[in-house]
């Protein structure tokens, strides 16, 4: 069975003019499962490809926002931090800071812009197309919109019955921050240097 007659990919074949076993794909061939004809969902653009979509092409649900928060916390917080402010851990270590997701330019940006940036990268941000599936990209974008709303909400955005309930709550002044304890000396032992052991 091992030595049966067969054509191996990229092997030589004198039957064809180009001497290759593997034949070129016909024009317009699309691998199964990769048609991706819905440009709104798979590229974040209008069907003609000339403008970015302004509304999410999927229904927003609590499950979608939870998934978006999980993916955001995994892939985005190292640079953007958990609030989207742009002060993530790698930025504190010297990486170029990204813009805050709460600036007017990004609050007014169409959702297709965020999809394009996640897919193709922008400036110092690398692309995440290989790491983040299409559905997760849209979940992250939905969560970004929720973050933007949470940081820029107005009292007028709250329904009247909820507003009355909120206004009835007592106002609690912010508490003073708890001081950070002094760091313990290295090597984190309870014994003092020079003490008999």
Secondary structure, DSSP 8 states (H G I E B T S, - for coil): -TT-----TT-B-TTSTT-BSS----TT---TT-----HHHHTSB-TTSSSB-SS-SS---HHHHHHHHHHIIIIIHHHH-TTSSS--HHHHTT------TTSHHHHSS-HHHHHHHHHH-BTTB---TTTS-HHHHHHHHHHHHHHHHHHH--GGGS-HHHHHHHHHS----------------TT--SS-TT---
